[in-house]
Amino acid sequence: MNDLIVISKDELGKMIRASLKEVLSEEKGTQHRPNDEFLDLQEAAEFLKLKVTTIYGYTSQSQIPFIKRGKKLYFEKSKLEAWLKEGKQESIAEIRKRLGGR
């Protein structure tokens, strides 16, 4: 009843690497969407269709999500999209639907 399997160190390493690649590729598909890219200040301004000075104003007042490393500002595209959606106003149809079709 001894089910012990003997494998070489090399085989074990290959099995572990293959398993890690599989797990990482699955996570990559679910966690790292194209929207999760980082934008610099100019790219964020273009994406939001705002002037760079407006973006600076928002960052100085902490009104927009950003990352500062040294003197550089970075913006996560998915967070900018979420920030935009925070300001969305519901239409009358959406309000009625949310309230159960009244």
N, C-alpha and C positions, 0 to 999 in steps of 0.2 A: 504494500500500500504506500510505498514511497514514491511520490509524484515529483521528485526533485529533478529539475531540468538543468543541465550544465551548459552554459554558453561562455564563449570567450569574452574577454574585456572589449575587444574590438566589436563583436556582435552587439554587446550591450550598449556601447556607445552609439552604434548605428540606429538601434531601436529607439534610444532616448532622443536622438536628433530628429528622427522621422516623426516621433510623437510630438515633439516641440514644434516642428514645422507645421504639422496638422493643426495644433491648437492655435498657434499664432496666425495662421491663415484664416481660421474661423473667426477669431477675434477681429482681425483686420477687416473682414467683411461686415461685421456688425458695428464696430466702434468707430472706425476711421472712414467716414464718408467724405466725399469730395468737399463738402461744406466745412469740414474741420481743418481747412488750411489757414495758415496765418498770413495776414496782409500787412504790408507796411503802411505808413501814413498816406502816401499817394494812392495806393491801391484801395485803401478803405474809403478815401474821398471819392474815387471813381465809382466804387461799388455802391455807395450811399447817394451818389450824385449831389455831393455837398462840396463846398470849398474847403481847402486845407485849414484855413483860419477858423472856419466854423467847427471843424473837428477838434482843433486845439482848444477852442472855447469849451466844448463839451467835456474834453478830458480834464481841463483845469477845474471844472465844477463837478467832476465825477458823475456826469450825466450819461456817459456812454462806457460800456465795458472795454477796457484796454489793459495792456501789459507794458510796463516800462522797464527796459533793460539799459542801464546807463542813460544815455541821452536819446535813445531810440524808442519809438512807440510802435507797438504791434497790436493787431486786432484779430481775434478769432472770428472767421466768417460766420460760423453757426451762431455765435453769441451776438453778432451784429444783426443777424436775421431775427433772432429772438427779441432783441431790443426794439427793432422796427415793429414787430408784431404787438409789443406791449402797448403801443400807441394806437392800435387799431380800434376804431369805433364800430360797434355792431350796427348793421342795417335793421330796419323795422322787421323785415322778414326773419332775420337771425334771432332777434329778440322774441318774436312770436314763437318761433320753433323751440327756442330754449325754454319758454314758458308753457310749452305743451300745446301749441297750435291755437292759442287764443286770438 
